[in-house]
């Protein structure tokens, strides 16, 4: 099984750039403290890197 990433939104997107808001939405996050599990691949890593100031990431 591929490695998974646990991504948690820890800061609000209010005042963020529209591109960052869209990235958070594309990750499937809507509310603060919401967590999603995604496959660990270069595309996910790139999206996380764009919004690293808004999320916490944990490898599972």
N, C-alpha and C positions, 0 to 999 in steps of 0.2 A: 504494500500500500504506500502511496506517495505521502510525503510529509505534509502536515496540515498546519495552517496558521490560525490562531485565535486573535481576531482583530476587534478591539473595543474602542468605541468613540468616547473620548474623555473630555473634549472641549467642544464648545458650541461652534457652529458654523456661521453664527451671526457676525457680520463684519469681514468674513472671509471672501476671497476672490471667487467669482462665479465658477471658474474652472475647478477650484478646490471643492466647492459645494457639489458640483457634478461628479467629481471623483468619489466623494463620500457616498453619494447616492448610488453610484455604480458598484460600490463595495457592498451595498445592501444595508447601509446604516442610516437610521432616521432619528433616533433619540440618543441623548447622552446616556452612557453606561450600557447601551445595547451592544451585544457581542455577536459576531458571525464567525463561522469557520469556513475557510477557503483553502483550496489546494495551494501548496507552495510552488510557484513557478515564476519565471522572470516577469511576466505581465503583472501578476499580483504584487511582486516586489517593487516594480516601477510605480504602480498606483500608490502603494504605501509610502514610498519615498517622497512623493509629491505632497502628501498630507501628514507627514510624520509628526508634525507639531500638534495635530488634532487627535491622534490615535495612539493606543498602546498595542504592541504586537507580542504574542507569545507563541513559541513553537510547541506543537503537541504531537 
